[in-house]
Amino acid sequence: QIGADGSCLIMTTEILRSMLYRGADLIRDIEWVIFDEVHYINDSERGVVWEEVIIMLPDYVNLIFLSATTPNTIEFSEWIGRTKRKPVHVIRTNYRPVPLSHHLWAGLKLHSIMEGKQGFKPSGYSEAAKALLPASARAAAENGGTGKGVKTCGKGGSASVKPSSVAAKPASGSRLSSWQAQGSKQDWISLTRFLEREGLMPTVCFSFSKKKCEELANMLRSLDLNTAAERNLVTSFAIQTVNRLSPVDSKLPQVLTTVEMVKRGIGVHHGGLLPILKEMVEILFSRNLIKILFATETFAMGVNMPARCVVFNAIRKHDGTQFRELQPGEYTQMAGRAGRRGLDKVGTVIICCFGDQPPPQVVLKNMLTGSSTKLQSQFRLTYTMILNLLR
């Protein structure tokens, strides 16, 4: 605990619940409780904790709930009103101060698939699909366009492919579907050079694996994105940070690698980093001294670190039980990092396509234009809760 007697305390819902259970003196002094990212109520394991806290908080405590991705706001507010027997004021904003521009990165170019709230653009998707075709097939698709089919040849012999079905259903099987292919070192260097050239930095690149974040950062070992002056600023700050560690800890491979990377304007941010390194990366990113940051999904939750551009390395993640595509709410939460208020006129979101076809159009359209997951109660009555309330 740091500053436990402060006038504003930041804690997890689990800590607040244990305070309520044991009747801590602190509860008598609380006037307001702010629940940030309240859509966490949907979490199958932790959601029940949020509901318990809301139910058990004394009537004199005022509540504020914040979320960017809650479609059934009125339904949720009515439940709060009934539970706490108080009027609930809903303040809703249906527009972004900085609009987003969504693109596919295909054939070393950006292909716009959605601008602001204008709706999905199939023409941009078709251009991206065409850009990913082999040169011979692309020429035939551009010249022909009759739908008779294009003759392509590979290891398994020849096959007939209709231009109109290029981005059809991905092949099933144990091998990665072609649209899920991961980029090579050269692909990532080309993309980074493009972002630098087009003035789209600082950039956050989301990857759904800690290992993958580090692999991608290591692919850019040959790049230096900082000027000499910026490099000097980063070096002095990194020395100050490392000096806070013990001599043994300061020689850890993770510390040495991270310090070397940030000097070149490249950063990594995930749950496996030492807390002091995470803090260093966040401070340097906020000062525009890290130009491209490879991060996991947690960077989009509760960390106020907007960027000019957001890149998605993939749109599939493992949710603890299975691999699946991103839900609209998850995509909105991460894409929302793009666009800095007062600095950028538009936020750029890029979905990488390194295979020979883009993700299925249905998947992309649902992800970009679908509604967020509705809040659903995860409440379950447990013996622990009953015994604690009786006590």
C-alpha positions, 0 to 999 in steps of 0.5 A, a space after each residue: 500500500 502507498 499513501 493509504 490515508 490519501 483522499 483519493 485511493 486507487 484499488 482493484 474491486 477485489 480489495 474494495 470487496 474485502 474491505 466491505 466484508 470486514 467492515 473497514 473503517 475507511 468505508 465510513 469516509 467514502 463519498 464517491 466510488 468510480 468504476 473505470 472500464 465497467 464493461 469488465 462486469 462481463 468477465 466470467 471470473 471477475 465480473 461477480 466481484 464488481 456486482 457484489 461491490 455495487 450491491 454492498 456499498 452503503 447508500 450514502 456512497 455516490 457511484 460513477 461508471 465509465 466505459 467506452 464500449 457498453 451498448 445496453 447503457 439504459 438497461 445497466 443504469 436501470 439495474 443500478 437505479 433499482 439496486 441502489 434506489 437512486 436516480 441514475 444520470 446517463 451521459 452519453 457521447 456517440 462521436 469521437 473527437 478525433 475520427 478514425 480511418 481504418 485501412 488494410 496494409 496489403 502490397 506495401 500500400 494502405 487500402 481504406 476500408 472505413 472512414 469515420 462513421 461512413 460505413 464499410 467500403 467493399 471497394 477498398 477491400 477488393 483493392 487489398 485482395 487484388 494487391 495480395 494476388 501473385 503478379 500474374 493472377 493480378 494482371 489477369 484479374 485487372 484485364 479480365 474481370 469476367 469471372 471465368 477464372 485465373 489459372 495459377 500454378 504451385 507445388 500441387 499443380 494447377 488450380 482455377 481461382 475465380 477473381 471474385 472469390 479470392 477472399 472467400 472462406 479461409 482453408 480449414 485444417 491444422 495449417 494457418 489460413 493464408 489470411 492469418 500469416 505472420 509477416 517476415 522481418 522484411 515485411 515489418 521493416 517495410 511497414 515501419 519505414 512507411 509509417 516513419 515516411 508518412 508521419 504516422 508515428 508514434 505507433 502502437 502495434 497490438 499483438 496478442 502474445 508476449 513472445 510475439 511482441 518481443 519477436 517483432 521488436 527484435 525484427 527491427 534491430 537494424 532500425 534507429 527511429 530516434 534523432 541524436 538528441 532524442 537518443 541522448 534524452 532516452 539514454 540519460 533517462 534509461 540510466 536513471 531508471 536502471 540505477 534504481 535496480 540492484 547491480 545484479 538486477 541491472 544486468 538481467 537480459 530483459 533490462 539490457 535488451 529493453 534499454 538498448 531498444 528504447 534508445 532506438 525508439 522501439 519499445 515493448 509493453 506486456 505483463 511479463 516486463 519488470 514493473 520498472 521497465 514498463 513504467 520507463 516505456 510508458 514515460 518515454 512513449 508519452 514523451 514521444 521518445 518511443 516511435 513504435 511500441 509493440 504491446 498486448 491488449 492490456 495497453 488499451 485498458 486503463 493506460 492513457 497513452 494515445 498514439 497517432 496510429 494503431 497497427 493490428 498484427 493479427 485479429 485473432 486472439 486466445 481468450 483462455 479457452 479458444 482462438 477466436 476473432 476480435 469482438 467489435 468491443 475489443 477492436 473499438 477499445 484498442 483502435 481507440 488508442 489512435 488519434 491524439 486530441 488536439 494533435 491529430 485531425 484523424 487517427 489511423 488504424 491499420 490491419 496487417 495482411 501478410 498472407 495472400 488474401 485479407 481476412 474474410 470480408 464478413 469478419 472485418 465488417 462485423 468487427 468494424 461496424 458491429 455493436 459491442 458485447 452487451 453487459 450481462 450479469 455474472 452474479 452468483 450467490 456463494 456461501 462465502 458471500 452469505 457468511 460474510 454478510 451474516 457476520 
